Amino acid sequence: MKKKIKFFLFFIFVSKNIFANQLQSDIQPEPASIKTNLKKSLVAKDFIVVTANDYATSIGFEILSKGGNAVDAAVAIQMTLGLVEPQSSGLGGGSFITFYNKSEGKVYSYEGREKAPKKIPENIFLNKNGNTKKFFEAAIGGAAVGTPATLKTYKLIHSNYGLMNWEKIFSYVIEFSKTGFVPSARLINAVNKERFFFDLYPSSIFKNIITNPKKKFTMMIIQKL
């Protein structure tokens, strides 16, 4: 039987864009968003959940309250973030996970970035003069696409350290996808800047509860893994 382990976790949720190589540091994974809303510091006795979205925080809190550990909560949080902030996070990207195992006094890290094709040339992002290509010159096209590893990484860390049943964790996310959510200012801002990709307009998105039936179906498939 797996023992319940206390963890401190730090997450970097990478953009859903699956470019294998970020060549320009000034290219951001999402458009400039709203101003930072600073709040007072809080201290927690048993656990604390901090994410980029209130919905994800609530689901993570519920997982921990129902007996799950930090890894279980992290899985649910990542899947929820893919629903509520698809411009920044999701199954189509990569991630890093770093956690502290208190019982061992050790820190562990999981590297879950995208994987490039095995036979891709090492100099594919250099021009004929041997200099680094500009970002959009390199990023557009199949050569810059990597295989996403977020799901694989979370499945691995859960199999190693998770406490709550994988299927049960996903039941929380699936139920949330049915209920829907009010879009955040960040999501509205992203849709506004890239609205030619979507059949959505900021004037209407403010008034709607967003559901994602196709994503729910995907979650139901992953739930059975």
MDAnalysis code that builds the backbone (N, CA, C; Angstrom):
import MDAnalysis as mda
import numpy as np

u = mda.Universe.empty(675, n_residues=225, atom_resindex=np.repeat(np.arange(225), 3), trajectory=True)
u.add_TopologyAttr("name", ["N", "CA", "C"] * 225)
u.add_TopologyAttr("resid", np.arange(1, 226))
u.add_TopologyAttr("resname", ["MET", "LYS", "LYS", "LYS", "ILE", "LYS", "PHE", "PHE", "LEU", "PHE", "PHE", "ILE", "PHE", "VAL", "SER", "LYS", "ASN", "ILE", "PHE", "ALA", "ASN", "GLN", "LEU", "GLN", "SER", "ASP", "ILE", "GLN", "PRO", "GLU", "PRO", "ALA", "SER", "ILE", "LYS", "THR", "ASN", "LEU", "LYS", "LYS", "SER", "LEU", "VAL", "ALA", "LYS", "ASP", "PHE", "ILE", "VAL", "VAL", "THR", "ALA", "ASN", "ASP", "TYR", "ALA", "THR", "SER", "ILE", "GLY", "PHE", "GLU", "ILE", "LEU", "SER", "LYS", "GLY", "GLY", "ASN", "ALA", "VAL", "ASP", "ALA", "ALA", "VAL", "ALA", "ILE", "GLN", "MET", "THR", "LEU", "GLY", "LEU", "VAL", "GLU", "PRO", "GLN", "SER", "SER", "GLY", "LEU", "GLY", "GLY", "GLY", "SER", "PHE", "ILE", "THR", "PHE", "TYR", "ASN", "LYS", "SER", "GLU", "GLY", "LYS", "VAL", "TYR", "SER", "TYR", "GLU", "GLY", "ARG", "GLU", "LYS", "ALA", "PRO", "LYS", "LYS", "ILE", "PRO", "GLU", "ASN", "ILE", "PHE", "LEU", "ASN", "LYS", "ASN", "GLY", "ASN", "THR", "LYS", "LYS", "PHE", "PHE", "GLU", "ALA", "ALA", "ILE", "GLY", "GLY", "ALA", "ALA", "VAL", "GLY", "THR", "PRO", "ALA", "THR", "LEU", "LYS", "THR", "TYR", "LYS", "LEU", "ILE", "HIS", "SER", "ASN", "TYR", "GLY", "LEU", "MET", "ASN", "TRP", "GLU", "LYS", "ILE", "PHE", "SER", "TYR", "VAL", "ILE", "GLU", "PHE", "SER", "LYS", "THR", "GLY", "PHE", "VAL", "PRO", "SER", "ALA", "ARG", "LEU", "ILE", "ASN", "ALA", "VAL", "ASN", "LYS", "GLU", "ARG", "PHE", "PHE", "PHE", "ASP", "LEU", "TYR", "PRO", "SER", "SER", "ILE", "PHE", "LYS", "ASN", "ILE", "ILE", "THR", "ASN", "PRO", "LYS", "LYS", "LYS", "PHE", "THR", "MET", "MET", "ILE", "ILE", "GLN", "LYS", "LEU"])
u.atoms.positions = np.array([
    [0.852, -1.203, 0.000],
    [0.000, 0.000, 0.000],
    [0.882, 1.247, 0.000],
    [0.492, 2.203, -0.785],
    [1.283, 3.429, -0.848],
    [1.052, 4.262, 0.404],
    [2.116, 4.812, 0.937],
    [2.007, 5.669, 2.095],
    [1.710, 7.088, 1.652],
    [0.948, 7.760, 2.475],
    [0.657, 9.157, 2.188],
    [1.889, 9.987, 2.505],
    [2.365, 10.708, 1.530],
    [3.597, 11.476, 1.670],
    [3.283, 12.953, 1.501],
    [3.863, 13.762, 2.354],
    [3.690, 15.201, 2.220],
    [4.727, 15.743, 1.251],
    [4.290, 16.604, 0.362],
    [5.192, 17.175, -0.626],
    [5.054, 18.689, -0.639],
    [6.128, 19.339, -1.013],
    [6.065, 20.719, -1.457],
    [6.376, 20.670, -2.943],
    [5.517, 21.222, -3.759],
    [5.706, 21.116, -5.198],
    [5.843, 22.484, -5.828],
    [6.637, 22.516, -6.866],
    [6.800, 23.723, -7.674],
    [6.584, 23.334, -9.115],
    [5.711, 24.060, -9.821],
    [5.358, 23.684, -11.177],
    [5.654, 24.809, -12.157],
    [6.114, 24.419, -13.329],
    [6.187, 25.331, -14.460],
    [5.321, 24.719, -15.540],
    [4.141, 25.303, -15.781],
    [3.261, 24.790, -16.817],
    [3.581, 25.522, -18.114],
    [4.062, 24.793, -19.079],
    [4.571, 25.374, -20.307],
    [3.435, 25.640, -21.277],
    [3.620, 26.610, -22.141],
    [2.628, 26.947, -23.148],
    [2.203, 25.729, -23.943],
    [0.949, 25.739, -24.399],
    [0.453, 24.608, -25.183],
    [1.144, 24.533, -26.539],
    [1.802, 25.614, -26.976],
    [2.545, 25.546, -28.225],
    [3.641, 24.506, -28.103],
    [3.817, 23.663, -29.120],
    [4.747, 22.550, -28.983],
    [5.985, 22.745, -29.848],
    [6.507, 23.979, -29.860],
    [7.745, 24.223, -30.567],
    [8.881, 23.541, -29.815],
    [9.727, 22.831, -30.530],
    [10.781, 22.063, -29.875],
    [11.912, 22.950, -29.376],
    [12.022, 24.158, -29.915],
    [13.156, 24.984, -29.527],
    [12.711, 26.437, -29.458],
    [12.799, 27.046, -28.278],
    [12.445, 28.454, -28.132],
    [13.682, 29.285, -28.449],
    [13.688, 29.925, -29.609],
    [14.912, 30.556, -30.084],
    [15.053, 32.015, -29.682],
    [13.944, 32.661, -29.394],
    [14.024, 34.072, -29.059],
    [13.411, 34.297, -27.688],
    [14.171, 34.846, -26.759],
    [13.682, 35.032, -25.402],
    [12.587, 36.087, -25.325],
    [12.469, 36.939, -26.347],
    [11.460, 37.985, -26.302],
    [10.121, 37.530, -26.873],
    [10.009, 36.282, -27.315],
    [8.742, 35.746, -27.785],
    [8.030, 35.111, -26.606],
    [6.883, 35.642, -26.217],
    [6.174, 35.162, -25.044],
    [5.194, 34.052, -25.404],
    [4.942, 33.113, -24.474],
    [4.030, 32.008, -24.753],
    [2.578, 32.416, -24.844],
    [2.219, 33.586, -24.339],
    [0.869, 34.092, -24.485],
    [0.929, 35.610, -24.536],
    [-0.120, 36.262, -25.057],
    [-0.114, 37.719, -25.149],
    [-0.028, 38.358, -23.771],
    [0.457, 39.603, -23.738],
    [0.482, 40.336, -22.484],
    [-0.918, 40.368, -21.905],
    [-1.025, 40.145, -20.612],
    [-2.339, 39.981, -20.014],
    [-2.613, 41.097, -19.027],
    [-3.450, 40.788, -18.044],
    [-3.870, 41.800, -17.088],
    [-2.762, 42.105, -16.096],
    [-2.928, 43.200, -15.378],
    [-1.945, 43.566, -14.373],
    [-2.010, 42.592, -13.193],
    [-0.892, 42.446, -12.522],
    [-0.835, 41.551, -11.370],
    [-1.704, 42.077, -10.237],
    [-2.464, 41.175, -9.642],
    [-3.313, 41.527, -8.511],
    [-2.687, 40.958, -7.242],
    [-1.974, 41.788, -6.508],
    [-1.262, 41.333, -5.321],
    [-2.199, 41.249, -4.121],
    [-2.081, 40.160, -3.371],
    [-2.887, 39.978, -2.176],
    [-1.969, 39.726, -0.980],
    [-2.549, 39.798, 0.205],
    [-1.756, 39.592, 1.408],
    [-1.281, 38.142, 1.510],
    [-0.148, 37.954, 2.163],
    [0.391, 36.615, 2.360],
    [-0.480, 35.831, 3.337],
    [-0.510, 34.508, 3.140],
    [-1.275, 33.628, 4.013],
    [-0.374, 32.514, 4.533],
    [-0.697, 32.012, 5.683],
    [0.027, 30.891, 6.275],
    [-0.959, 29.757, 6.508],
    [-0.593, 28.528, 6.088],
    [-1.472, 27.375, 6.240],
    [-0.827, 26.334, 7.145],
    [-1.642, 25.609, 7.901],
    [-1.136, 24.596, 8.821],
    [-0.905, 23.258, 8.125],
    [-1.876, 22.808, 7.334],
    [-1.804, 21.476, 6.725],
    [-1.332, 21.505, 5.281],
    [-1.913, 22.366, 4.474],
    [-1.506, 22.475, 3.072],
    [-1.983, 23.801, 2.510],
    [-1.412, 24.163, 1.392],
    [-1.827, 25.379, 0.695],
    [-1.734, 25.119, -0.800],
    [-2.678, 25.655, -1.548],
    [-2.733, 25.452, -2.995],
    [-2.652, 26.806, -3.682],
    [-1.718, 26.946, -4.603],
    [-1.563, 28.185, -5.361],
    [-1.468, 27.831, -6.837],
    [-2.368, 28.358, -7.647],
    [-2.333, 28.121, -9.087],
    [-2.611, 29.428, -9.816],
    [-2.647, 29.343, -11.136],
    [-2.894, 30.528, -11.958],
    [-4.376, 30.837, -12.111],
    [-5.258, 29.981, -11.555],
    [-6.691, 30.165, -11.771],
    [-7.466, 29.661, -10.552],
    [-8.491, 30.407, -10.171],
    [-9.262, 30.050, -8.979],
    [-9.942, 28.690, -9.096],
    [-10.417, 28.347, -10.296],
    [-11.071, 27.046, -10.474],
    [-10.083, 25.905, -10.218],
    [-8.894, 26.039, -10.756],
    [-7.866, 25.014, -10.555],
    [-7.473, 24.918, -9.084],
    [-7.384, 26.068, -8.425],
    [-7.070, 26.075, -6.998],
    [-8.139, 25.338, -6.200],
    [-9.401, 25.582, -6.532],
    [-10.512, 24.947, -5.814],
    [-10.489, 23.433, -5.973],
    [-10.215, 22.961, -7.190],
    [-10.175, 21.515, -7.419],
    [-8.979, 20.889, -6.703],
    [-7.839, 21.561, -6.725],
    [-6.685, 21.068, -5.989],
    [-6.962, 20.987, -4.499],
    [-7.636, 21.997, -3.974],
    [-8.008, 22.017, -2.556],
    [-8.949, 20.860, -2.230],
    [-9.898, 20.597, -3.113],
    [-10.852, 19.511, -2.880],
    [-10.155, 18.152, -2.859],
    [-9.221, 17.951, -3.782],
    [-8.471, 16.690, -3.821],
    [-7.726, 16.467, -2.505],
    [-7.064, 17.499, -2.014],
    [-6.319, 17.389, -0.760],
    [-7.254, 17.187, 0.430],
    [-8.402, 17.843, 0.392],
    [-9.367, 17.717, 1.480],
    [-9.982, 16.329, 1.541],
    [-10.036, 15.640, 0.392],
    [-10.635, 14.307, 0.337],
    [-9.605, 13.193, 0.568],
    [-8.410, 13.543, 0.987],
    [-7.417, 12.533, 1.325],
    [-6.324, 12.326, 0.306],
    [-6.365, 13.056, -0.799],
    [-5.303, 12.951, -1.783],
    [-4.046, 13.657, -1.310],
    [-2.927, 13.360, -1.951],
    [-1.695, 14.058, -1.601],
    [-1.378, 15.108, -2.655],
    [-0.212, 15.716, -2.537],
    [0.135, 16.825, -3.426],
    [0.245, 16.395, -4.884],
    [0.702, 15.171, -5.123],
    [0.805, 14.683, -6.500],
    [-0.580, 14.512, -7.114],
    [-1.513, 13.955, -6.349],
    [-2.888, 13.809, -6.829],
    [-3.478, 15.171, -7.189],
    [-3.264, 16.138, -6.302],
    [-3.777, 17.484, -6.548],
    [-3.137, 18.097, -7.781],
    [-1.844, 17.851, -7.972],
    [-1.137, 18.411, -9.125],
    [-1.706, 17.891, -10.438],
    [-2.045, 16.605, -10.487],
    [-2.641, 16.025, -11.697],
    [-3.959, 16.723, -12.009],
    [-4.815, 16.856, -11.002],
    [-6.112, 17.496, -11.201],
    [-5.963, 18.958, -11.595],
    [-5.017, 19.634, -10.973],
    [-4.783, 21.050, -11.275],
    [-4.341, 21.234, -12.719],
    [-3.389, 20.423, -13.169],
    [-2.900, 20.553, -14.542],
    [-4.015, 20.314, -15.551],
    [-4.830, 19.291, -15.327],
    [-5.919, 19.006, -16.255],
    [-6.956, 20.124, -16.251],
    [-7.179, 20.738, -15.099],
    [-8.127, 21.848, -15.001],
    [-7.582, 23.090, -15.689],
    [-6.300, 23.368, -15.517],
    [-5.698, 24.524, -16.179],
    [-5.805, 24.409, -17.695],
    [-5.728, 23.190, -18.210],
    [-5.894, 22.998, -19.644],
    [-7.277, 23.382, -20.134],
    [-8.251, 23.363, -19.234],
    [-9.613, 23.772, -19.580],
    [-9.799, 25.282, -19.470],
    [-9.307, 25.866, -18.383],
    [-9.613, 27.264, -18.089],
    [-8.593, 28.245, -18.642],
    [-7.390, 27.789, -18.989],
    [-6.408, 28.671, -19.615],
    [-5.691, 27.923, -20.737],
    [-6.444, 27.519, -21.763],
    [-5.850, 26.744, -22.862],
    [-4.794, 27.506, -23.638],
    [-4.775, 28.840, -23.510],
    [-3.762, 29.630, -24.199],
    [-2.390, 29.462, -23.562],
    [-2.344, 28.913, -22.350],
    [-1.087, 28.833, -21.613],
    [-0.679, 27.425, -21.218],
    [-1.631, 26.521, -21.128],
    [-1.329, 25.221, -20.550],
    [-2.232, 24.155, -21.146],
    [-1.760, 22.913, -21.150],
    [-2.615, 21.850, -21.651],
    [-1.863, 20.604, -22.053],
    [-2.594, 19.658, -22.613],
    [-2.030, 18.374, -23.002],
    [-1.050, 18.490, -24.157],
    [-1.108, 19.576, -24.899],
    [-0.259, 19.726, -26.068],
    [1.095, 20.332, -25.785],
    [1.489, 20.390, -24.526],
    [2.758, 21.024, -24.194],
    [3.619, 20.164, -23.296],
    [4.532, 20.824, -22.607],
    [5.447, 20.126, -21.724],
    [5.416, 20.728, -20.336],
    [6.150, 20.142, -19.420],
    [6.152, 20.652, -18.052],
    [7.392, 20.185, -17.301],
    [7.688, 20.900, -16.231],
    [8.696, 20.476, -15.266],
    [7.993, 20.311, -13.920],
    [8.337, 19.295, -13.185],
    [7.773, 19.099, -11.850],
    [8.926, 18.900, -10.872],
    [8.944, 19.697, -9.827],
    [9.940, 19.549, -8.773],
    [9.218, 19.408, -7.442],
    [9.535, 18.389, -6.684],
    [8.855, 18.226, -5.396],
    [9.827, 17.791, -4.309],
    [9.455, 18.118, -3.100],
    [10.257, 17.778, -1.920],
    [9.573, 16.654, -1.157],
    [10.259, 15.543, -0.979],
    [9.756, 14.408, -0.223],
    [10.213, 14.559, 1.225],
    [9.294, 14.953, 2.070],
    [9.655, 15.266, 3.455],
    [10.174, 14.050, 4.207],
    [9.590, 12.884, 3.952],
    [9.998, 11.687, 4.687],
    [11.434, 11.280, 4.374],
    [11.907, 11.626, 3.179],
    [13.274, 11.302, 2.773],
    [14.217, 12.486, 2.912],
    [13.636, 13.676, 2.983],
    [14.457, 14.876, 3.015],
    [15.167, 15.125, 1.701],
    [14.535, 14.710, 0.592],
    [15.149, 14.838, -0.731],
    [14.231, 15.580, -1.702],
    [14.859, 16.216, -2.680],
    [14.134, 16.908, -3.744],
    [14.262, 16.101, -5.030],
    [13.154, 15.914, -5.720],
    [13.142, 15.184, -6.983],
    [12.566, 16.076, -8.079],
    [13.025, 15.862, -9.297],
    [12.522, 16.625, -10.440],
    [12.152, 15.686, -11.577],
    [11.075, 16.032, -12.274],
    [10.648, 15.311, -13.472],
    [10.731, 16.272, -14.646],
    [11.378, 15.847, -15.692],
    [11.504, 16.662, -16.911],
    [10.509, 16.133, -17.932],
    [9.520, 16.960, -18.247],
    [8.460, 16.528, -19.150],
    [8.304, 17.419, -20.359],
    [9.421, 17.868, -20.907],
    [9.339, 18.710, -22.093],
    [9.073, 17.883, -23.340],
    [8.748, 18.602, -24.414],
    [8.452, 17.937, -25.681],
    [9.692, 17.236, -26.235],
    [9.462, 16.200, -27.014],
    [10.557, 15.459, -27.627],
    [10.591, 15.721, -29.133],
    [11.773, 16.034, -29.631],
    [11.947, 16.248, -31.067],
    [12.087, 14.899, -31.770],
    [11.815, 14.854, -33.071],
    [12.016, 13.600, -33.817],
    [13.451, 13.095, -33.672],
    [13.620, 11.795, -33.600],
    [14.923, 11.184, -33.338],
    [15.957, 11.537, -34.396],
    [15.538, 11.614, -35.659],
    [16.490, 11.809, -36.751],
    [16.586, 13.262, -37.216],
    [16.038, 14.190, -36.446],
    [16.087, 15.590, -36.859],
    [17.539, 16.088, -36.797],
    [18.017, 16.817, -37.803],
    [19.400, 17.319, -37.815],
    [19.649, 18.305, -36.677],
    [20.824, 18.274, -36.099],
    [21.145, 19.160, -34.986],
    [21.199, 20.622, -35.407],
    [21.452, 20.869, -36.685],
    [21.605, 22.250, -37.162],
    [20.349, 22.766, -37.852],
    [19.216, 22.155, -37.599],
    [18.003, 22.509, -38.333],
    [17.552, 23.946, -38.064],
    [17.931, 24.511, -36.915],
    [17.527, 25.872, -36.592],
    [18.633, 26.894, -36.855],
    [19.599, 26.498, -37.668],
    [20.642, 27.417, -38.116],
    [20.452, 27.700, -39.595],
    [20.760, 28.926, -40.011],
    [20.659, 29.250, -41.430],
    [21.921, 28.790, -42.158],
    [21.993, 29.070, -43.444],
    [23.116, 28.586, -44.250],
    [24.451, 29.173, -43.830],
    [24.400, 30.296, -43.101],
    [25.633, 30.916, -42.608],
    [26.034, 30.407, -41.223],
    [25.233, 29.503, -40.683],
    [25.532, 28.951, -39.367],
    [25.017, 29.773, -38.211],
    [24.208, 30.781, -38.519],
    [23.643, 31.628, -37.473],
    [22.239, 31.151, -37.094],
    [21.818, 31.490, -35.887],
    [20.491, 31.093, -35.415],
    [19.398, 31.768, -36.243],
    [18.436, 30.990, -36.690],
    [17.311, 31.543, -37.440],
    [16.455, 32.417, -36.529],
    [15.737, 33.359, -37.122],
    [14.784, 34.139, -36.358],
    [13.632, 33.227, -35.943],
    [12.937, 33.630, -34.878],
    [11.941, 32.746, -34.270],
    [10.913, 32.226, -35.269],
    [10.221, 33.114, -35.970],
    [9.146, 32.676, -36.854],
    [9.670, 31.952, -38.089],
    [10.892, 32.217, -38.449],
    [11.507, 31.479, -39.545],
    [11.718, 30.020, -39.144],
    [12.042, 29.803, -37.889],
    [12.308, 28.448, -37.402],
    [11.051, 27.737, -36.919],
    [10.123, 28.503, -36.356],
    [8.986, 27.888, -35.665],
    [7.879, 27.417, -36.588],
    [7.718, 28.062, -37.720],
    [6.621, 27.713, -38.622],
    [6.980, 26.476, -39.433],
    [6.092, 25.496, -39.391],
    [6.333, 24.265, -40.135],
    [6.563, 23.076, -39.221],
    [6.527, 21.902, -39.792],
    [6.630, 20.678, -39.013],
    [7.953, 20.455, -38.330],
    [9.025, 21.086, -38.810],
    [10.349, 20.857, -38.220],
    [10.416, 21.297, -36.764],
    [9.575, 22.253, -36.378],
    [9.625, 22.791, -35.021],
    [8.644, 22.110, -34.070],
    [7.979, 21.075, -34.531],
    [6.968, 20.405, -33.709],
    [7.588, 19.251, -32.931],
    [7.301, 19.207, -31.641],
    [7.756, 18.106, -30.801],
    [6.572, 17.326, -30.257],
    [6.826, 16.123, -29.801],
    [5.768, 15.310, -29.200],
    [5.564, 15.741, -27.753],
    [4.365, 16.195, -27.386],
    [4.136, 16.682, -26.022],
    [4.290, 15.581, -24.981],
    [4.757, 15.956, -23.788],
    [5.037, 14.957, -22.751],
    [4.359, 15.245, -21.417],
    [3.482, 16.240, -21.373],
    [2.831, 16.580, -20.107],
    [2.069, 15.402, -19.518],
    [1.215, 14.785, -20.317],
    [0.404, 13.681, -19.808],
    [1.275, 12.520, -19.335],
    [2.272, 12.173, -20.128],
    [3.174, 11.076, -19.767],
    [3.873, 11.350, -18.439],
    [4.290, 12.595, -18.242],
    [5.018, 12.957, -17.031],
    [4.133, 12.874, -15.796],
    [2.908, 13.378, -15.914],
    [1.999, 13.333, -14.769],
    [1.547, 11.914, -14.456],
    [1.391, 11.104, -15.482],
    [1.051, 9.700, -15.249],
    [2.194, 8.992, -14.522],
    [3.421, 9.329, -14.879],
    [4.592, 8.708, -14.261],
    [4.731, 9.103, -12.797],
    [4.637, 10.394, -12.509],
    [4.808, 10.827, -11.118],
    [3.666, 10.312, -10.255],
    [2.477, 10.197, -10.835],
    [1.356, 9.658, -10.068],
    [1.554, 8.176, -9.766],
    [2.071, 7.436, -10.735],
    [2.312, 6.007, -10.507],
    [3.386, 5.783, -9.447],
    [4.295, 6.741, -9.314],
    [5.374, 6.627, -8.327],
    [4.963, 7.094, -6.930],
    [4.174, 8.179, -6.880],
    [3.919, 8.809, -5.587],
    [2.455, 9.140, -5.310],
    [1.569, 8.945, -6.267],
    [0.171, 9.287, -6.056],
    [-0.500, 8.399, -5.026],
    [-1.507, 8.931, -4.380],
    [-2.256, 8.192, -3.367],
    [-3.684, 7.906, -3.827],
    [-4.352, 8.920, -4.354],
    [-5.727, 8.765, -4.813],
    [-5.767, 8.047, -6.154],
    [-6.796, 7.262, -6.372],
    [-6.971, 6.542, -7.624],
    [-7.008, 7.503, -8.810],
    [-6.266, 7.168, -9.874],
    [-6.188, 8.006, -11.081],
    [-7.579, 8.301, -11.636],
    [-8.416, 7.287, -11.705],
    [-9.763, 7.454, -12.261],
    [-10.594, 8.406, -11.408],
    [-10.440, 8.324, -10.098],
    [-11.185, 9.211, -9.207],
    [-10.734, 10.655, -9.368],
    [-9.434, 10.864, -9.527],
    [-8.922, 12.219, -9.733],
    [-9.584, 12.855, -10.945],
    [-9.664, 12.098, -12.025],
    [-10.228, 12.647, -13.254],
    [-11.730, 12.858, -13.165],
    [-12.388, 12.176, -12.254],
    [-13.830, 12.380, -12.102],
    [-14.131, 13.816, -11.678],
    [-13.248, 14.423, -10.886],
    [-13.433, 15.811, -10.474],
    [-13.304, 16.751, -11.674],
    [-12.324, 16.497, -12.512],
    [-12.084, 17.353, -13.679],
    [-13.198, 17.186, -14.707],
    [-13.646, 15.962, -14.917],
    [-14.721, 15.698, -15.879],
    [-16.009, 16.376, -15.438],
    [-16.316, 16.297, -14.159],
    [-17.520, 16.949, -13.640],
    [-17.429, 18.460, -13.827],
    [-16.249, 19.010, -13.608],
    [-16.050, 20.447, -13.800],
    [-16.233, 20.836, -15.262],
    [-15.756, 20.002, -16.184],
    [-15.892, 20.309, -17.611],
    [-17.352, 20.297, -18.040],
    [-18.183, 19.508, -17.363],
    [-19.622, 19.496, -17.654],
    [-20.285, 20.776, -17.161],
    [-19.886, 21.211, -15.976],
    [-20.488, 22.395, -15.358],
    [-20.120, 23.670, -16.104],
    [-18.878, 23.746, -16.545],
    [-18.410, 24.931, -17.250],
    [-17.849, 25.974, -16.302],
    [-17.336, 27.052, -16.877],
    [-16.685, 28.076, -16.070],
    [-16.847, 29.447, -16.701],
    [-16.747, 30.450, -15.861],
    [-16.743, 31.836, -16.334],
    [-15.318, 32.164, -16.758],
    [-15.105, 32.625, -17.983],
    [-13.743, 32.885, -18.455],
    [-13.060, 33.987, -17.655],
    [-11.779, 33.799, -17.432],
    [-10.998, 34.800, -16.711],
    [-10.639, 35.960, -17.630],
    [-10.179, 37.038, -17.028],
    [-9.735, 38.189, -17.819],
    [-8.565, 37.804, -18.720],
    [-7.707, 36.900, -18.247],
    [-6.562, 36.447, -19.060],
    [-7.033, 35.735, -20.320],
    [-8.013, 34.839, -20.178],
    [-8.511, 34.101, -21.333],
    [-9.219, 35.034, -22.304],
    [-10.022, 35.935, -21.784],
    [-10.725, 36.896, -22.638],
    [-9.728, 37.750, -23.404],
    [-8.681, 38.178, -22.723],
    [-7.657, 38.993, -23.363],
    [-6.951, 38.222, -24.471],
    [-6.665, 36.937, -24.215],
    [-5.990, 36.111, -25.218],
    [-6.871, 35.895, -26.439],
    [-8.160, 35.630, -26.215],
    [-9.098, 35.439, -27.327],
    [-9.233, 36.729, -28.127],
    [-9.248, 37.841, -27.425],
    [-9.363, 39.130, -28.103],
    [-8.178, 39.378, -29.032],
    [-6.979, 39.003, -28.589],
    [-5.786, 39.237, -29.393],
    [-5.646, 38.247, -30.541],
    [-6.223, 37.043, -30.383],
    [-6.089, 36.003, -31.402],
    [-7.461, 35.560, -31.911],
    [-8.420, 36.469, -31.954],
    [-9.800, 36.066, -32.215],
    [-10.020, 35.517, -33.615],
    [-9.090, 35.734, -34.543],
    [-9.258, 35.171, -35.879],
    [-9.106, 33.656, -35.868],
    [-8.618, 33.081, -34.756],
    [-8.511, 31.626, -34.648],
    [-9.814, 30.990, -34.163],
    [-10.713, 31.781, -33.608],
    [-11.874, 31.235, -32.924],
    [-13.174, 31.838, -33.434],
    [-14.244, 31.115, -33.220],
    [-15.579, 31.629, -33.498],
    [-16.147, 32.212, -32.204],
    [-15.341, 33.043, -31.563],
    [-15.711, 33.675, -30.303],
    [-15.347, 35.148, -30.367],
    [-16.100, 35.975, -29.693],
    [-15.811, 37.397, -29.650],
    [-15.940, 37.876, -28.213],
    [-15.047, 38.757, -27.788],
    [-15.061, 39.220, -26.404],
    [-16.400, 39.772, -25.945],
    [-17.163, 40.396, -26.845],
    [-18.441, 40.976, -26.457],
    [-19.426, 39.928, -25.968],
    [-19.306, 38.701, -26.465],
    [-20.220, 37.638, -26.054],
    [-19.610, 36.716, -25.009],
    [-18.293, 36.563, -25.038],
    [-17.658, 35.619, -24.121],
    [-17.787, 36.063, -22.672],
    [-17.924, 37.366, -22.447],
    [-18.114, 37.871, -21.100],
    [-19.389, 37.319, -20.471],
    [-20.398, 37.053, -21.300],
    [-21.729, 36.712, -20.809],
    [-21.976, 35.215, -20.731],
    [-21.047, 34.405, -21.206],
    [-21.295, 32.980, -21.344],
    [-20.520, 32.134, -20.345],
    [-21.139, 31.016, -19.964],
    [-20.439, 29.954, -19.250],
    [-19.828, 29.054, -20.315],
    [-18.536, 28.837, -20.247],
    [-17.848, 28.054, -21.270],
    [-17.784, 26.584, -20.848],
    [-18.230, 25.721, -21.741],
    [-18.066, 24.281, -21.556],
    [-17.243, 23.747, -22.723],
    [-16.675, 22.583, -22.542],
    [-15.830, 22.005, -23.586],
    [-16.131, 20.510, -23.696],
    [-17.213, 20.154, -24.402],
    [-17.616, 18.743, -24.511],
    [-16.535, 17.855, -25.118],
    [-15.801, 18.359, -26.088],
    [-14.754, 17.548, -26.715],
    [-13.623, 17.266, -25.727],
    [-13.285, 18.252, -24.924],
    [-12.239, 18.057, -23.915],
    [-12.716, 17.066, -22.852],
    [-14.002, 17.123, -22.527],
    [-14.556, 16.170, -21.566],
    [-14.392, 14.740, -22.081],
    [-14.653, 14.543, -23.361],
    [-14.499, 13.216, -23.969],
    [-13.042, 12.764, -23.892],
    [-12.119, 13.691, -24.141],
    [-10.689, 13.375, -24.035],
    [-10.322, 12.984, -22.610],
    [-10.848, 13.729, -21.642],
    [-10.573, 13.418, -20.238],
    [-11.096, 12.032, -19.860],
    [-12.226, 11.646, -20.423],
    [-12.801, 10.331, -20.125],
    [-11.924, 9.206, -20.675],
    [-11.264, 9.458, -21.801],
    [-10.327, 8.469, -22.352],
    [-9.093, 8.355, -21.459],
    [-8.546, 9.514, -21.064],
    [-7.352, 9.530, -20.215],
    [-7.651, 8.913, -18.853],
    [-8.861, 9.083, -18.383],
    [-9.269, 8.547, -17.087],
    [-9.070, 7.035, -17.001],
    [-9.150, 6.362, -18.136],
    [-9.064, 4.900, -18.166],
    [-7.631, 4.390, -18.349],
    [-6.668, 5.296, -18.445],
    [-5.281, 4.874, -18.652],
    [-4.732, 4.121, -17.447],
])
